[in-house]
Amino acid sequence: MKKLNGHNLSGYLLSAAVAAATAAMAMPAQAYNLYSQDGAEVNLDVEAVFGTFSSEETYGNSASDPGWQEGYIKYGFSGSRDLGNGATLFGAANAVSSGTWGDGDAAGLTTGDETKTKIEDLYIGFRTDMFELSAGRQNLSIGDGFILNGDSLNLGKGLEGIDPAFEPDRGGAYWLAARKAFDKTVVARIGGDAGLRSDIFWIESDNAGQASMELGGANLEYVTEKGTFGAMYIKGLGVDAGEAAFMGLEGRDGQKTISVRYQGNAGVENLFLSAEYVSQEDGVSGDDTNAWYAEAGWTFADAPWAPSVNYRFTRYDEGYDPLFFGFSRGYGTWFQGEVAANYAGPFGTGTDINYLGVTAHPTEMLTVGAGYFNFEDKNDTDAVDLSANELNIWAEWVAMDHLIISPVLGFYTPDSANSSQGNDNTNTYAQIIAIVPF
């Protein structure tokens, strides 16, 4: 029987590894123009992110209070060529060098002995005002990232040696999600910035933690001033059988996922509304599962610091597969609780989550916030009780032109001593992320 920290690996840990597809700050690569003449442009693109992390409790790491560091540098070139009549040829080629040091992450998915340099983006595309076609290695995000937001699960060496056929190491940087590009893609986008538009895509992952899934799908959106309405269909076309068996993802082969969503302000200034409903059919068992969330927020624009308050309820059925979700519009989406979503659980299946968040802007260069999460574990088959509460306090500070700093402090308290950390103590978790624009 495969075990980690006393828990059944094929249940608790594999759900953790799939769900905790960690994500970095949503920062675009910095571009330095090298050449621009006669409709042609070449840019040097550089993105560097570093972080230091600590946890008073462990969720699979052999250290009792692990501390570790993560970092990556993404570097390469992008460019475009004006073909006339509103048409443009574009592309990019870059690599990522990443690593994890120290004890490895709190879940033990990295060991602190990971470093790797590998091609990240390598794609070419053609676009006009109303059409775009691209192919190659690239990131892809749809809607709010609740289902599809890059191939950002970055496992390390923590699961190696359990099955000789399973080699998940992507070079560390688990929380930062250094690598996000899908290995092979063909993406067609039809429509403009308003009205009816769509995306049609084929994707193949080379990520062992995602069972190297192949999928095809279509997204349809109607964009208005009051918000965007969307619907998406995804069909699983295949998996690596050995990786799927290890990760418990056999059901992705033939899996069908349908979603509908809305995000906007319904025409009311300072109001924020967002919701999505997902229906999913397992490709092997044929079982149906659902997931959904509904969120409302209000910004007090005339008050000091312009604070905003958001409440969200999320429900994931037991057995629901969260697929390729990722960090989208800030802390808490879609990693709900820094400790819970990345290390401790519960994850994106068999869980009800209540979230209350507050964000404020003391200065133009400083944003602060806090998020409270209540997790109710609905998984009848869990070996552990993953019900818990978590409070995250965070900031995003533009310290200078070439330095952005984001500290986070988390307090995670399980409801039961039969938890993933083996007790019901409050875990104090801390991280500091530094983003260095070049």
Secondary structure, 3 states (H helix, E strand, C coil): CCEECCEEHHHHHHHHHHHCCCCCCCCCCEEEEEEEECCEEEEEEEEEEEEEEEECCCCCCCCCCCEEEEEEEEEEEEEEEEEECCEEEEEEEEEEEEEEEECCCCCCCCCCCEEEEEEEEEEEEEECCCEEEEEEEECCECCCCCCEECCCCCCCCCCCCCCCCCCCCCCCCCCCCCCCCECEEEEEEECCCCEEEEEEEEEECCCHHHCCCEEEEEEEEEEECCEEEEEEEEEEEECCHHHHHHHCCHHHCCCEEEEEEEEECCCCCCEEEEEEEEEEECCCCCCEEEEEEEEEEEECCCCCCCCEEEEEEEEECCCCCCCECCCCCECCECCCCHHHHHHHCCCCCCEEEEEEEEEEEEECCEEEEEEEEEEEECCCCCCCCCCEEEEEEEEEEEEECCEEEEEEEEEEEECCCCCCCCCCCCEEEEEEEEEECC
